[in-house]
Amino acid sequence: MINSIPAFLIILFSCNESQQPEAVKNDIAVPGEKKIFFPVTDFIKGQIAEIRTIGINPQKITVVNNKPDSTWLKMEELNTEFGPFLSPVIDSVNLTGLFAEKKFLDQTIDAFTFTYDPVKALPDSFLLQHWDVYVDPRSNTVRRVYLLKKTADHNILQLTWQTNKFCKLVSISKDAKGNDYVEKEITIKWDFDNQ
């Protein structure tokens, strides 16, 4: 699973931009063209498997009301912690009818950026709202993934996954006046060499 990700990226970027049809350069859908979405769920599952393989328990830092608290996660807790972002499965099979992909080379952050937004109003029961994938243009490896979901109680949940280093979950709620505020931040780190 982990090795298939770089192969996927090579396929996406194997064509020289000058050789790509104008429709691809401008992100215009070509009739009959099969949409290929980056397999985000497989990527995150692969990262979880790597955490288990290196055998270092991740540190979980929870911040509520500017008060941090930290603990060490047990390996059996990883699926629970990351569970909200393993469903729905993000791949080319499930979501191509609901989301559209835009891709471009963002020179300000030196990354290929894949952005996924709804093509139509999503059902109320559908919690995933948006996601981005950032790819290093030299190594064709994923640098970061960002996901945005709403919760069952209409709050917002954000995940930023920094490849091989850490992830950050941010819960955003509304106060009595309807203003957004950060209810809780959780950072889970497993790379302690590059702090």
Sequence and secondary structure as in RCSB ss.txt:
>XXXX:A:sequence
MINSIPAFLIILFSCNESQQPEAVKNDIAVPGEKKIFFPVTDFIKGQIAEIRTIGINPQKITVVNNKPDSTWLKM
EELNTEFGPFLSPVIDSVNLTGLFAEKKFLDQTIDAFTFTYDPVKALPDSFLLQHWDVYVDPRSNTVRRVYLLKK
TADHNILQLTWQTNKFCKLVSISKDAKGNDYVEKEITIKWDFDNQ
>XXXX:A:secstr
 TTHHHHHHHHHH S GGGS HHHHTT   TT       HHHHHHHHHHHHHHHT   EEEEEETTEEEEEE  G
GGHHHHHGGGSSS  STTTSTTTEEEEEEEETTTTEEEEEEEESS   TT  EEEEEEEE TTT  EEEEEEEEE
 TTS EEEEEEETTTEEEEEEEEE TTS EEEEEEEEEE   S  
